[in-house]
Amino acid sequence: QNIVSARSGQEALKYILEMEFAVILLDVNMPDIDGLETASLIRQYKKTAQTPILFITAYVDEAQAAKGYALGAVDYISSPVVPGVLRSKVKVFVELHRMNRQLQQQAVEREALVRSEAARTAAEGATRRAAYLADASRRLSMSLNIDATARALADIAVPGLGDMAAVSLLDGHGELHCRCLKISGSVDTSVGPVLLECQRELSPSMAERVRQAMRSREIAFLPAAELCAAAPGSSPPPEWPELPVDHEEMALCPLVAGEQQLGALILFGKAGGFAQADAALLSEVV
């Protein structure tokens, strides 16, 4: 092993400030300051607060032993020293030190790997986000027709933003109607959103929530509510799809143009389906 010798407590403290040690062999009787006082000073340094100390002494009484162990001594070795005993005791602590260093290095490597993976995931997420927003911008600007725009908005919203999307717009009388629907997994993925020729009026509770979102101009995440009022007649028109029953949360995204209120994009999802990042992404889409 790499052995560093010191002839006094002061010299030992000087080396401790400069180097790291696996184990310290400390003679109880030393010039200037004795071994017990030196041990007390060693323990005041952070990097040697836990370094094993082996005291070497020709004689130790109970009081001296108690004081030594209180200062962190792991053992006493009688003088004159038996080389085989000394080597076996030192070897244990050297191996323990080596294993601790390996564990620390492995921890550093694992932390670096985790940071690298987190950075890669963040970069991939940012790339997907940018691509998604670019596609959304392109598709929303393809037509000035209100129904085509509503259809495009529902199409990009499912399944990227929610499991179901409804586009509700104000009519000329200030009433809110559902103009377009898209439901994830309910139809062939090649089939786009349903453009409703027979538009359905929002339920009173949903209409009130949408109006509140339009007034606040902020996206609201709420428990899911009934989307539309009961259909006139005995049955819904054939173009009205069957709505899922397991949607428990919704996001109301107000659609405004300057000071003009247009309506809202209403997203539905299962409990816990909307992440914290959804609000930021939704605000960029709508």
Summary of the structure (lengths in Angstrom):
residues: 286
radius of gyration: 36.9
end to end distance: 68.6
largest distance: 107.0
contacts: 787
relative contact order: 0.08
helix: 43%
strand: 22%
